[in-house]
Amino acid sequence: MPYKIEFHPEALNDFDTLDGSVQKEVAKKIDALSENPFLGNPLGNKFGINLTGFYKIYIAKKKYRIVYRLIGEFVEIIEIIAIGKRDKEAVYRLALKRLKKLSKSSK
């Protein structure tokens, strides 16, 4: 049973700005993720950025990362938060920034 994949609105922009060949690899990885939500590695508190409860998957020979989380008590939705180059912790900071925006808008 495939799981539902949702994108944070800005993560769609991340995807759209990728080179076509990288987009294909990301799309394949997201398809695989829809079959197995635990495909990625759990994140925690990295570089002082607390992403506990989130996962990462590498793409394109580890040049890019997808940061995502599982939503629902029984994994109802897989939400892609950020897609970006594996440039130090930049994609983690991007994910945290987007999460902060989400929490402010839901108040």
Secondary structure, DSSP 8 states (H G I E B T S, - for coil): ---EEEE-HHHHHHHHHS-HHHHHHHHHHHHHHHH-TT-SEE--EETTEE-TTEEEEEETTTTEEEEEEEETTTT-EEEEEEEEE-STTHHHHHHHHHHHHHHHHT-
